[in-house]
Amino acid sequence: MQNYPYGSQDNVLPPGHYAYTSNFPQTMKTLSPTYTIPTEPVFFEHLMMNLGKTITIVTMKESLKGKLTGVAIDHLQLSIGDLKYHIRYPQITYFIELMYLETLVGAIFSIFSFHAKE
Protein backbone atom coordinates (compact mmCIF):
# COMPACT_ATOMS: atom_id res chain seq x y z
CA MET A 1 0.00 0.00 0.00
CA GLN A 2 1.13 3.50 -0.79
CA ASN A 3 -0.18 6.80 0.53
CA TYR A 4 -1.36 9.48 -1.82
CA PRO A 5 -0.83 12.96 -0.36
CA TYR A 6 -3.18 15.80 -1.14
CA GLY A 7 -1.91 18.43 -3.49
CA SER A 8 -0.16 17.15 -6.61
CA GLN A 9 -2.18 18.39 -9.57
CA ASP A 10 0.02 16.58 -12.12
CA ASN A 11 -1.06 13.15 -10.91
CA VAL A 12 -3.72 10.90 -12.45
CA LEU A 13 -5.03 10.09 -8.98
CA PRO A 14 -7.99 11.95 -7.48
CA PRO A 15 -7.28 14.44 -4.68
CA GLY A 16 -7.25 13.39 -1.05
CA HIS A 17 -5.15 11.38 1.36
CA TYR A 18 -5.66 7.63 1.14
CA ALA A 19 -3.87 4.32 0.66
CA TYR A 20 -3.87 2.54 -2.68
CA THR A 21 -2.23 -0.48 -4.30
CA SER A 22 0.65 -0.10 -6.73
CA ASN A 23 -1.77 -1.06 -9.55
CA PHE A 24 -4.09 1.88 -8.96
CA PRO A 25 -2.18 4.60 -10.91
CA GLN A 26 -1.88 2.32 -13.97
CA THR A 27 -5.56 1.38 -13.70
CA MET A 28 -6.49 5.06 -13.66
CA LYS A 29 -4.32 5.72 -16.74
CA THR A 30 -5.65 2.68 -18.61
CA LEU A 31 -9.33 3.16 -17.85
CA SER A 32 -9.22 6.94 -17.77
CA PRO A 33 -12.53 6.89 -15.91
CA THR A 34 -14.96 9.70 -16.41
CA TYR A 35 -17.75 9.88 -13.91
CA THR A 36 -19.45 12.60 -12.00
CA ILE A 37 -19.21 12.86 -8.24
CA PRO A 38 -21.01 15.70 -6.49
CA THR A 39 -18.33 17.36 -4.36
CA GLU A 40 -18.39 19.95 -1.66
CA PRO A 41 -14.94 21.56 -1.76
CA VAL A 42 -15.20 23.37 1.57
CA PHE A 43 -16.44 20.25 3.41
CA PHE A 44 -13.63 18.23 1.76
CA GLU A 45 -11.05 20.82 2.83
CA HIS A 46 -12.36 20.87 6.41
CA LEU A 47 -12.00 17.09 6.50
CA MET A 48 -8.44 17.38 5.16
CA MET A 49 -7.66 19.85 7.97
CA ASN A 50 -8.76 17.20 10.49
CA LEU A 51 -6.85 14.28 8.98
CA GLY A 52 -5.26 12.22 11.75
CA LYS A 53 -7.52 13.71 14.43
CA THR A 54 -10.36 12.15 16.39
CA ILE A 55 -13.73 13.33 15.09
CA THR A 56 -17.36 12.28 15.29
CA ILE A 57 -19.09 11.56 11.99
CA VAL A 58 -22.88 11.85 12.08
CA THR A 59 -24.60 9.84 9.37
CA MET A 60 -28.29 9.48 8.60
CA LYS A 61 -28.42 6.42 10.85
CA GLU A 62 -25.75 6.78 13.56
CA SER A 63 -22.80 8.64 15.00
CA LEU A 64 -19.29 7.22 14.83
CA LYS A 65 -16.33 8.53 16.81
CA GLY A 66 -12.87 7.63 15.55
CA LYS A 67 -9.66 8.78 13.95
CA LEU A 68 -9.96 10.27 10.48
CA THR A 69 -7.36 8.24 8.59
CA GLY A 70 -8.33 8.84 4.97
CA VAL A 71 -10.04 11.45 2.84
CA ALA A 72 -10.79 10.56 -0.78
CA ILE A 73 -12.84 12.33 -3.42
CA ASP A 74 -15.88 10.08 -2.86
CA HIS A 75 -15.56 8.84 0.75
CA LEU A 76 -13.63 9.10 3.99
CA GLN A 77 -12.02 6.47 6.18
CA LEU A 78 -12.72 6.52 9.91
CA SER A 79 -10.66 4.13 12.03
CA ILE A 80 -12.21 2.85 15.26
CA GLY A 81 -9.91 0.39 16.96
CA ASP A 82 -9.00 -2.28 14.38
CA LEU A 83 -12.02 -1.45 12.19
CA LYS A 84 -11.76 0.89 9.23
CA TYR A 85 -15.07 2.38 8.10
CA HIS A 86 -15.27 3.72 4.54
CA ILE A 87 -18.16 6.18 4.56
CA ARG A 88 -19.49 7.79 1.39
CA TYR A 89 -20.13 11.52 1.65
CA PRO A 90 -23.84 11.44 0.73
CA GLN A 91 -24.40 9.43 3.94
CA ILE A 92 -22.79 12.09 6.14
CA THR A 93 -24.94 14.79 7.70
CA TYR A 94 -22.08 16.58 9.49
CA PHE A 95 -18.95 15.98 11.54
CA ILE A 96 -17.77 17.32 14.86
CA GLU A 97 -14.18 18.33 15.50
CA LEU A 98 -13.71 17.01 19.02
CA MET A 99 -11.08 19.61 19.92
CA TYR A 100 -13.74 22.32 19.61
CA LEU A 101 -16.32 20.23 21.45
CA GLU A 102 -13.93 19.68 24.36
CA THR A 103 -13.10 23.40 24.44
CA LEU A 104 -16.81 24.26 24.46
CA VAL A 105 -17.54 21.82 27.30
CA GLY A 106 -14.61 23.27 29.27
CA ALA A 107 -15.90 26.82 28.76
CA ILE A 108 -19.41 25.88 29.86
CA PHE A 109 -18.02 24.12 32.93
CA SER A 110 -15.98 27.23 33.81
CA ILE A 111 -19.06 29.46 33.54
CA PHE A 112 -21.10 27.20 35.82
CA SER A 113 -18.21 26.92 38.29
CA PHE A 114 -17.87 30.72 38.39
CA HIS A 115 -21.59 31.23 39.03
CA ALA A 116 -21.68 28.51 41.69
CA LYS A 117 -19.04 30.41 43.73
CA GLU A 118 -21.17 33.59 43.82
Order of alpha helices (4+ residues) and beta strands (2+ residues): beta-beta-alpha-alpha-beta-beta-beta-beta-beta-alpha
